[in-house]
Amino acid sequence: MKDPNVFPAESLKQDLNELMDKRTLNSKTYHKGGNKYTFVKSLGSIHYKKDNKLEEIDLTLQEAEDYFYVNKTLYDLKIFKNFIGYQYESKEGGRVDVKLKEIDGVNISDLNLNIKLEKVEGLPNRVIYRDVLPGLDLFLNLRSGRVQFFKVIKNDSSPVKLAWDVYEDKETKAHFNRKTIGQDGDKKEIELTNKITEISTEETYKHLVFTEEFKGRIAIKDPETRIKSWSNDFTYPVIIDADVEEDIVNTVDDGHDDIYYNNWVSTPSTILGGFSAGFPGYGYWNPAFRFQGIAIPQEATIDDANLKLDLKSVAGTQQFKIYGDDVDDAAAFSNGNLPRNITKTTADATWSPATTGTISIGITGIVQEIVNRTAGAGWVSGNDMRFAMFYQKNYGTHFVGIYDYNKSQAEAAHLIVNYTVAVKVPRHGFVNFQDPGIV
């Protein structure tokens, strides 16, 4: 199997006949023979548009004389060899240029930088500027809908403050992420300050300066109360990340319902589920997922359906009840439309995670109940489904961490459904089994 972080469609592939005209940006439909089909959906993009066709994304970096590049994804990217920076152009329109401006307050023109860009062995979607200054590496990691730019601070003598020139089109489907995140060598959250300054606004673009600085501290969370404090006791290397990403990538469809703070959290790299003891109601989370464009016809027989997740961490003993939203077409989650308020399906699934890694949860009955909806408008192929996990305890410290789509395409949630459609033989006596919507 190819690396799904480089070839995202690998995470959806089945050893079956794919119906090419049924492709979407993030789904595949396979014909299993007769009137049986497999529909596979990811929360992330696995295809890109080229000449009005959907092609599989390939994030393998190619080399030109002055830059490395990719063009088989949602964007065209150039990473330059003669200066530290890159050019990102969305296939949906708009461009972002990012270039290193200062290190520790000193303009790069006054520094003797080592600018040598090279590919990383074994990782065809990654390049690195190694030892730009002693103790400082900069590397870029490509995802299907965004580019991650990591800064690696390796020791006490390394620079800790970087400033970047950012040129961003006004009319664009791509944007520079104006906030960075980071961790130390033990994967603990680090303290960062970010500042964005608008230098000028031209007719078609804006010039910004983005500054990021590591403050020399890490966050310490009490395992019981989850209360955060700060400590100087961190370990190297320290890694900082800031992205450019596509607007068309929908990051609100996976996250968790924070019961204590009464809001929908959809931007972390880890979705939380469970309970953490402490203050009353503190640390209580219900994960949820929404899948758009489910191409399964009404009243199809669901042979099996699975929710595939990648678990980052498991603490204590958890038990969740999983329900679907018993509606024809599920709306997006938001602070005003929380998972706790869905109309629960009669069918449910029980989940008790025990280990980390990739897991599948059977939700056959839930999906069957939704596609069987006939009252009113009823279920229509192409509508949206969503699922919520309800934690069954409210004591102790028992929680699970699930990788969010923001973390990685390969670790994003997937919905995999095998189904059978009813067949009505037309008057001409010919049935087109290549059409998964036959009824």
C-alpha positions as CSV (number, residue, x, y, z in Angstrom):
1,M,0.0,0.0,0.0
2,K,1.3,3.5,-0.9
3,D,1.7,6.0,1.9
4,P,-1.8,7.6,2.3
5,N,-0.2,10.8,3.5
6,V,1.3,11.1,0.0
7,F,-1.5,9.4,-2.0
8,P,-4.6,10.1,0.1
9,A,-6.9,8.0,-2.0
10,E,-5.0,4.9,-0.7
11,S,-6.9,5.2,2.5
12,L,-10.2,4.6,0.6
13,K,-9.2,2.0,-1.9
14,Q,-10.9,-1.3,-2.2
15,D,-9.8,-4.3,-4.3
16,L,-12.9,-3.7,-6.5
17,N,-14.1,-2.0,-9.6
18,E,-14.3,1.7,-9.0
19,L,-17.1,3.6,-10.7
20,M,-15.1,6.6,-12.0
21,D,-18.2,8.8,-12.7
22,K,-19.2,8.5,-9.1
23,R,-16.1,10.1,-7.7
24,T,-16.3,13.2,-5.6
25,L,-13.5,15.2,-4.0
26,N,-13.5,12.9,-1.0
27,S,-15.3,9.7,-1.9
28,K,-15.2,6.6,-4.0
29,T,-17.9,4.1,-5.1
30,Y,-17.1,0.5,-6.0
31,H,-19.1,-2.1,-7.8
32,K,-18.8,-5.5,-6.1
33,G,-20.8,-7.4,-8.7
34,G,-24.5,-7.8,-9.3
35,N,-26.4,-5.2,-7.3
36,K,-23.8,-4.8,-4.5
37,Y,-21.7,-1.8,-3.9
38,T,-19.2,-0.2,-1.5
39,F,-19.3,3.5,-0.7
40,V,-16.2,5.0,1.0
41,K,-16.2,8.6,2.4
42,S,-13.4,10.5,4.0
43,L,-13.5,13.9,5.8
44,G,-10.5,15.0,3.8
45,S,-9.9,15.5,0.0
46,I,-8.5,12.6,-1.9
47,H,-9.1,13.9,-5.5
48,Y,-8.4,17.2,-7.3
49,K,-9.9,18.7,-10.4
50,K,-8.0,18.6,-13.7
51,D,-9.6,19.4,-17.0
52,N,-13.0,18.8,-15.5
53,K,-12.0,15.4,-14.2
54,L,-11.3,14.2,-10.7
55,E,-7.8,12.8,-10.4
56,E,-6.2,11.1,-7.4
57,I,-4.0,13.4,-5.4
58,D,-0.2,12.8,-5.5
59,L,1.9,14.8,-3.1
60,T,5.3,13.6,-4.3
61,L,7.5,16.6,-4.7
62,Q,9.2,17.2,-8.1
63,E,12.4,19.1,-8.6
64,A,13.1,22.0,-11.0
65,E,16.2,24.1,-11.3
66,D,15.2,26.8,-8.7
67,Y,12.5,25.1,-6.7
68,F,10.6,21.9,-5.7
69,Y,7.0,21.7,-6.7
70,V,3.7,19.8,-6.7
71,N,0.7,20.3,-8.9
72,K,-1.3,17.1,-8.5
73,T,-3.4,18.3,-5.6
74,L,-5.9,21.1,-4.7
75,Y,-3.1,23.6,-5.1
76,D,0.1,24.4,-7.1
77,L,3.1,24.8,-4.9
78,K,6.7,26.0,-5.4
79,I,9.3,25.8,-2.6
80,F,12.3,27.9,-3.5
81,K,16.0,26.9,-3.3
82,N,17.6,30.4,-3.4
83,F,15.7,31.8,-0.5
84,I,13.5,30.5,2.3
85,G,10.0,30.7,1.2
86,Y,7.2,29.3,-0.9
87,Q,4.4,30.2,-3.3
88,Y,1.0,28.5,-2.9
89,E,-1.7,28.9,-5.5
90,S,-5.2,27.4,-5.1
91,K,-6.8,25.7,-8.0
92,E,-10.0,27.4,-6.9
93,G,-8.3,30.8,-7.2
94,G,-5.9,33.0,-5.2
95,R,-2.3,32.9,-4.2
96,V,-0.3,33.2,-1.0
97,D,3.5,33.9,-0.9
98,V,5.5,33.4,2.3
99,K,9.1,34.5,2.7
100,L,11.5,34.6,5.8
101,K,12.1,38.2,6.8
102,E,13.9,38.2,10.2
103,I,15.4,35.9,12.8
104,D,15.5,37.1,16.4
105,G,14.8,40.6,15.2
106,V,17.7,40.7,12.6
107,N,16.9,41.1,8.9
108,I,18.0,38.0,7.0
109,S,20.1,40.2,4.7
110,D,22.4,40.9,7.6
111,L,22.7,37.2,8.5
112,N,24.9,34.5,7.1
113,L,22.2,31.9,6.4
114,N,22.8,28.4,5.2
115,I,20.2,28.1,2.5
116,K,20.2,24.5,1.2
117,L,16.8,22.9,0.4
118,E,16.7,19.1,0.1
119,K,14.2,16.3,0.0
120,V,13.8,14.1,3.1
121,E,14.6,10.5,2.5
122,G,11.6,8.2,2.7
123,L,9.1,11.1,2.9
124,P,8.4,12.2,-0.7
125,N,6.0,15.0,0.5
126,R,8.6,16.7,2.7
127,V,11.6,19.0,2.1
128,I,13.9,20.7,4.6
129,Y,16.1,23.8,4.9
130,R,18.7,22.1,7.2
131,D,20.8,24.2,9.7
132,V,19.6,27.6,8.4
133,L,21.5,28.9,11.5
134,P,23.1,26.7,14.1
135,G,20.3,24.8,15.9
136,L,17.5,25.8,13.5
137,D,15.9,23.6,10.8
138,L,12.8,24.6,8.7
139,F,10.8,21.9,6.9
140,L,7.6,21.8,4.8
141,N,5.2,19.0,4.9
142,L,2.5,18.7,2.3
143,R,-1.1,17.6,2.9
144,S,-3.9,17.3,0.4
145,G,-5.5,20.6,1.4
146,R,-2.7,22.5,3.1
147,V,1.0,23.1,3.5
148,Q,2.6,22.8,7.0
149,F,5.7,24.8,7.6
150,F,7.6,23.5,10.7
151,K,10.4,25.3,12.6
152,V,12.7,23.0,14.6
153,I,14.5,24.6,17.6
154,K,17.2,22.1,18.5
155,N,19.1,23.6,21.5
156,D,19.7,26.5,23.9
157,S,21.6,28.5,21.4
158,S,18.9,28.3,18.7
159,P,16.9,31.3,17.5
160,V,13.4,31.5,19.1
161,K,11.8,34.3,17.1
162,L,11.0,34.4,13.4
163,A,9.2,37.0,11.2
164,W,7.7,36.3,7.8
165,D,6.6,38.4,4.9
166,V,3.2,37.2,3.7
167,Y,1.5,38.3,0.5
168,E,-2.1,37.2,0.2
169,D,-4.5,37.8,-2.6
170,K,-7.7,39.5,-1.5
171,E,-9.9,37.2,-3.5
172,T,-8.6,33.8,-2.7
173,K,-9.6,30.3,-1.6
174,A,-6.3,29.9,0.3
175,H,-5.3,31.7,3.5
176,F,-2.2,31.9,5.8
177,N,-3.1,30.5,9.2
178,R,-2.5,33.4,11.6
179,K,-1.8,31.3,14.6
180,T,0.9,28.7,15.3
181,I,1.0,25.7,17.5
182,G,3.9,23.7,18.8
183,Q,5.3,21.1,21.1
184,D,8.5,20.1,22.8
185,G,10.5,16.9,22.6
186,D,8.1,15.2,24.9
187,K,5.1,16.3,22.8
188,K,3.9,18.8,25.4
189,E,2.3,22.1,24.3
190,I,4.7,25.0,24.2
191,E,4.0,28.7,25.0
192,L,4.1,30.8,21.8
193,T,3.3,34.4,21.0
194,N,2.0,35.4,17.5
195,K,1.6,38.8,16.0
196,I,0.2,39.8,12.6
197,T,0.9,43.3,11.2
198,E,-0.7,44.6,8.0
199,I,2.0,46.5,6.1
200,S,0.0,47.6,3.1
201,T,-3.2,46.8,1.1
202,E,-2.9,46.9,-2.7
203,E,-5.6,46.6,-5.3
204,T,-5.5,42.8,-5.5
205,Y,-3.4,41.7,-2.4
206,K,-2.4,42.4,1.2
207,H,1.1,42.5,2.6
208,L,1.4,41.2,6.1
209,V,4.2,40.4,8.5
210,F,3.7,37.4,10.8
211,T,5.9,37.0,13.9
212,E,6.1,33.9,16.0
213,E,8.2,33.4,19.2
214,F,8.8,30.5,21.5
215,K,8.7,31.8,25.1
216,G,10.7,29.0,26.7
217,R,7.8,27.3,28.6
218,I,5.6,24.3,28.3
219,A,2.0,23.7,29.4
220,I,1.4,21.2,32.2
221,K,-2.1,19.8,32.6
222,D,-3.3,18.2,35.8
223,P,-4.4,14.7,34.8
224,E,-7.5,15.0,37.0
225,T,-8.7,18.6,36.6
226,R,-7.1,19.3,33.2
227,I,-6.1,22.7,34.6
228,K,-3.2,24.2,32.7
229,S,0.0,25.8,34.3
230,W,3.3,26.7,32.8
231,S,6.8,25.2,33.4
232,N,10.3,26.0,32.2
233,D,11.2,22.3,32.3
234,F,10.9,21.5,28.6
235,T,13.0,19.2,26.3
236,Y,14.4,19.8,22.8
237,P,13.7,19.7,20.0
238,V,10.9,22.3,20.0
239,I,8.7,22.2,16.9
240,I,6.5,25.0,15.7
241,D,3.9,24.9,12.9
242,A,2.0,27.4,10.8
243,D,-0.1,26.5,7.8
244,V,-1.5,27.8,4.5
245,E,-4.8,25.9,3.8
246,E,-7.7,25.8,1.4
247,D,-11.0,27.4,2.3
248,I,-12.8,24.5,0.6
249,V,-11.4,22.1,3.2
250,N,-14.2,21.7,5.7
251,T,-12.7,21.4,9.2
252,V,-16.0,21.8,11.1
253,D,-17.3,18.3,10.4
254,D,-15.3,16.6,13.1
255,G,-14.8,17.7,16.7
256,H,-16.2,17.4,20.1
257,D,-19.1,18.8,22.1
258,D,-17.6,20.4,25.2
259,I,-20.3,19.9,27.8
260,Y,-18.8,22.2,30.5
261,Y,-18.0,25.2,28.2
262,N,-21.2,24.5,26.1
263,N,-19.6,24.8,22.7
264,W,-18.5,22.9,19.6
265,V,-14.7,22.5,19.2
266,S,-13.7,21.7,15.7
267,T,-10.1,23.0,15.3
268,P,-7.8,20.9,17.5
269,S,-5.6,18.2,16.1
270,T,-7.1,15.9,18.7
271,I,-10.8,15.3,19.3
272,L,-11.6,14.5,23.0
273,G,-14.2,12.1,24.3
274,G,-15.0,11.1,27.9
275,F,-14.8,12.6,31.3
276,S,-12.0,14.1,33.4
277,A,-12.7,14.4,37.2
278,G,-12.3,17.7,38.9
279,F,-14.7,20.6,39.1
280,P,-18.3,19.6,38.6
281,G,-18.9,19.2,34.8
282,Y,-15.3,20.0,34.0
283,G,-13.7,18.0,31.3
284,Y,-16.8,16.3,29.7
285,W,-16.6,15.8,25.9
286,N,-18.7,14.0,23.3
287,P,-17.1,13.4,19.9
288,A,-19.1,13.8,16.7
289,F,-18.6,13.5,12.9
290,R,-20.6,14.6,9.9
291,F,-20.2,13.2,6.4
292,Q,-21.5,15.1,3.4
293,G,-22.8,13.7,0.2
294,I,-23.6,10.1,1.1
295,A,-24.4,8.5,-2.3
296,I,-26.5,5.7,-1.1
297,P,-30.1,5.3,-2.5
298,Q,-33.2,5.4,-0.2
299,E,-34.1,2.0,1.3
300,A,-30.9,0.3,0.1
301,T,-30.1,-2.7,2.2
302,I,-27.1,-1.8,4.4
303,D,-25.0,-5.0,4.5
304,D,-22.5,-3.4,6.9
305,A,-21.4,0.1,7.8
306,N,-18.3,1.1,9.8
307,L,-16.9,4.3,11.2
308,K,-13.2,4.2,10.9
309,L,-11.2,6.3,13.4
310,D,-7.5,6.7,14.4
311,L,-7.0,6.9,18.2
312,K,-4.2,8.9,19.6
313,S,-4.6,8.1,23.3
314,V,-6.7,6.1,25.7
315,A,-6.9,6.8,29.4
316,G,-9.0,4.7,31.9
317,T,-12.1,2.8,30.8
318,Q,-14.5,4.4,28.5
319,Q,-18.0,3.4,27.3
320,F,-19.8,5.4,24.6
321,K,-23.2,5.1,23.0
322,I,-23.2,6.1,19.3
323,Y,-26.3,7.5,17.6
324,G,-27.0,8.9,14.2
325,D,-29.0,12.1,13.7
326,D,-32.4,10.8,12.6
327,V,-33.1,13.5,10.0
328,D,-33.2,13.5,6.2
329,D,-30.2,15.8,5.7
330,A,-27.9,16.5,8.6
331,A,-26.9,20.2,9.2
332,A,-23.3,21.3,10.2
333,F,-22.4,21.2,13.8
334,S,-22.0,24.6,15.5
335,N,-22.4,26.3,19.0
336,G,-26.1,26.6,18.1
337,N,-26.4,23.0,16.8
338,L,-24.5,20.8,19.2
339,P,-24.2,17.0,19.0
340,R,-26.0,16.7,22.4
341,N,-29.1,18.0,20.7
342,I,-29.4,15.6,17.7
343,T,-32.6,13.6,17.1
344,K,-31.2,10.2,18.1
345,T,-31.8,7.2,15.9
346,T,-33.5,4.3,17.6
347,A,-30.6,2.2,16.6
348,D,-27.3,2.7,18.5
349,A,-23.8,1.2,18.8
350,T,-21.7,0.7,21.9
351,W,-18.0,1.5,21.8
352,S,-15.4,0.8,24.6
353,P,-12.0,1.8,23.2
354,A,-9.0,-0.1,24.7
355,T,-6.0,0.6,22.6
356,T,-4.6,3.3,20.3
357,G,-4.3,3.0,16.5
358,T,-6.9,2.5,13.7
359,I,-10.2,1.1,14.8
360,S,-13.6,0.4,13.2
361,I,-17.0,0.8,14.9
362,G,-20.0,-1.1,13.4
363,I,-22.9,1.3,12.8
364,T,-24.9,-0.8,10.3
365,G,-28.3,-0.4,12.1
366,I,-27.8,3.4,12.4
367,V,-27.1,3.9,8.7
368,Q,-30.0,1.6,7.8
369,E,-32.4,3.6,9.9
370,I,-31.4,6.8,8.2
371,V,-31.6,5.6,4.6
372,N,-35.0,4.0,5.4
373,R,-36.5,7.5,6.1
374,T,-39.5,7.9,3.8
375,A,-41.8,10.4,5.6
376,G,-41.8,13.9,4.2
377,A,-38.9,14.5,1.8
378,G,-37.2,11.4,3.2
379,W,-33.7,10.3,2.7
380,V,-32.2,11.2,-0.7
381,S,-28.9,9.9,-2.1
382,G,-26.3,12.7,-1.8
383,N,-27.7,14.0,1.6
384,D,-25.5,14.3,4.7
385,M,-25.3,12.1,7.7
386,R,-23.8,12.8,11.2
387,F,-23.0,10.7,14.2
388,A,-22.5,11.6,17.9
389,M,-20.8,9.7,20.6
390,F,-22.3,10.0,24.1
391,Y,-20.1,9.1,27.1
392,Q,-21.8,6.9,29.6
393,K,-20.0,7.9,32.8
394,N,-19.6,11.1,34.7
395,Y,-17.0,10.3,37.3
396,G,-13.3,9.5,37.4
397,T,-10.8,10.2,34.6
398,H,-11.7,8.2,31.5
399,F,-11.1,9.8,28.1
400,V,-10.0,9.0,24.6
401,G,-8.1,11.2,22.0
402,I,-9.1,10.8,18.3
403,Y,-7.1,12.3,15.5
404,D,-8.9,15.2,13.8
405,Y,-8.8,15.8,10.1
406,N,-6.6,18.9,10.8
407,K,-3.9,16.4,11.9
408,S,-3.6,14.2,8.8
409,Q,-5.6,13.0,5.8
410,A,-4.5,9.4,6.6
411,E,-5.9,9.7,10.1
412,A,-9.1,11.4,9.3
413,A,-12.5,9.8,10.0
414,H,-13.8,7.5,7.3
415,L,-17.3,6.1,6.7
416,I,-17.3,2.7,4.9
417,V,-20.7,1.3,3.7
418,N,-21.4,-2.0,1.9
419,Y,-24.9,-2.0,0.5
420,T,-27.3,-3.8,-1.8
421,V,-29.9,-2.1,-4.0
422,A,-33.2,-3.5,-5.1
423,V,-33.5,-4.3,-8.8
424,K,-36.5,-3.5,-10.9
425,V,-36.1,-5.0,-14.3
426,P,-37.2,-2.4,-17.0
427,R,-39.4,-3.4,-19.9
428,H,-36.4,-3.8,-22.2
429,G,-35.1,-6.4,-19.8
430,F,-31.7,-4.9,-19.3
431,V,-30.3,-3.8,-15.9
432,N,-27.3,-1.5,-15.7
433,F,-25.5,-2.7,-12.6
434,Q,-22.9,0.0,-13.1
435,D,-25.4,2.4,-11.7
436,P,-25.5,2.2,-7.9
437,G,-28.8,4.1,-7.7
438,I,-30.8,1.4,-9.4
439,V,-34.1,0.7,-7.5
